[in-house]
Amino acid sequence: INQIDKEIVRKLNERAAVVLAIKELKSKAQIPLYDPRREEEIFENISEANEGPLFDDAVREVYERILHTMKDLEQK
């Protein structure tokens, strides 16, 4: 469990670094940061990738929190 938790934290930070890089690119190109279609695409992708035993609703709830945290990071 400890190793899995460390990997999750590493991957979340890796995702955050990519989010910040995309923020920079979007800023230079004057593209809005938030794209609701992209967010729905993320939810569709995670639902397709979910093989259980977690239910899709539970995975979506976790990802809603992840995306909220990433949006907060973009605002700083």
N, C-alpha and C positions, 0 to 999 in steps of 0.2 A: 504494500500500500504506500509506504513512504517513497519508494522509487517512482511509482506511478504519479503521486502528488508532485514530486519534483519535476517530472516530465510535463505535467499539465502546466505548472508555473512557467517552465521554460518556453513552452509553446505559446502561452498567453503573452509573454513578453516578446516573443518573436513576432506574433501577430501585431502587437502594439507598435513595434518598430516599423513594420510594413505600413500600418495605418498612418504613422507620422510621415513616412516617405511619400505616400500617396497624397497626403495633405499638402505637402510642399509642391508636388507636381500640379495638383489642382489649383493651388493658389497662383502659381505662375501662369497657368493657362486660363485663369479666371473662371473656373468651373465650380459650381456649388459643391460644398462638402457632402451634404446630405442628399441621398437619392433613394426615395422610398421604394422604387422598383428594385434597386439593388438589394435593399434589406429583405424584401419578399423573396428574392432569388436566393439569398443566403438561407432563409428559413426552408425553402423548398429543397435546397441542396442537403441541409442537415437532416431533413425528414427522410430523404432518399437514402442517405448514408446510415441512418439509424437501423441497426440490426437487433436492437434490444439487448438486455431485458428492460431498459428504460422505455417508457412510453414516449411517443412523439411530443405530447404536451409538456412532459417534464424536460425534455431536451430543449424544446423551444423556450421554455421559461429560463433555463440556464443561459441560453444564447441571447435572450432579451437583455439579461443583466450584463453579459459580456459586451454587447453592442452599446448599451447605455454607458458603460465604463469607457469604451473606446471613443464615444462621442465627447465625453467629458475630457478625455485626454486631448482631443483635437482642439478643444476650446481654450486650452492653456497655452 
